[in-house]
Amino acid sequence: MIFPTIKRIFLLMITVFAGNTLLFADPPAPEENPGTEGEVVHVLGDQAFSFSLGGLIPLFHYRFSTENFETTNLFPGAKGTLQYFTYLTNTITVGVELSGGLAFTPNFNIYWFLPLMAKATYRLPIGNFEIPLSLAVGVNFQKYLDWSRADLIIKPEAGFAFRIDPDFTLCFSVGWWL
């Protein structure tokens, strides 16, 4: 039977070619671990651009006139953020943040908002990890049906970041939009 012979030849060829690549491979490069504890990764003037996409969970709002907490009557929605910031030190950044988001009402009308904020961040370094603590202040443009408004917005935020290399960091964060 010819089929088992072709199968054996095919497996032999795969083994030879796969084994050959190991013979001609480059030796491993010496380990470089930028951003280890105590090492300066960023200096004054370093700049960064960040973007994020995520979910939006409307919690509640506080009405000062009646001194009550009220529900938002909104379903969970989505948000996106663009940030530009510059480093003042290895751990402190300042910059601007443009966000946008939307949520649906029970009648499937759309409430949307567009905050523009100035943001300061302290990044607590722990080896290749960081804990960014931020405070952003700005103006929030809102619209729902025929109603529109511009309000003050304050957003404290905390996160957990893994610095893959000095040019790329993966971060998970939680912020509260006040």
Residue, then its C-alpha position, 0 to 999 in steps of 0.5 A: m500500500i502506497f499511502p502509509t509510505i507517503k505518510r512516513i516520508f511526509l512525517l520524516m520531512i517535517t521532522v527534518f525541517a523542524g529540527n533544521t531550524l534549531l541548528f541555524a537559530d540565533p543564540p538568545a539575546p541577553e536579558e534586558n529588563p527595563g523598568t526594574e525596581g529603582e531604574v528610571v524608565h521615564v524622564l522629564g519631557d517624555q510624552a505618551f498617548s493613550f486610548s481606552l474602550g470600556g463599559l459604562i455602569p451608571l450608578f447614581h447621582y446626588r441631588f444637592s437641592t433635595e439632599n438625596f441619592e437618586t438612580t440614573n434610570l440608565f442602562p449600562g453603556a460604553k465609553g472611550t477615552l483619548q489621553y495625551f500626557t507628559y512626564l514631569t518625573n519618573t512617576i508624575t504625569v500631567g495631560v489632557e483627556l477627551s472622553g465620550g460615552l453613551a447609555f440608553t434609557p428604558n425607552f431606548n433614547i440615547y444619553w451621551f456625554l463628552p468630557l474634556m479634562a485636565k489630568a494629573t497622575y501619580r504612578l506608584p512603581i512596583g517592579n514591572f507593575e504600576i499603580p496609577l492614581s489619577l485626578a481629572v477635572g474639566v467640563n462635561f458636555q451632555k445631551y439627552l433628547d432636546w436637553s443639553r448642558a455643560d457641567l463641571i466634572i471631577k474624575p478620581e481613578a485608580g488602576f493596575a498596570f503591567r509595563i511590558d517595556p518602556d514603550f508599552t503598558l497594559c492597564f486596567s482601571v476604574g474611575w468614578w465620574l462625579 
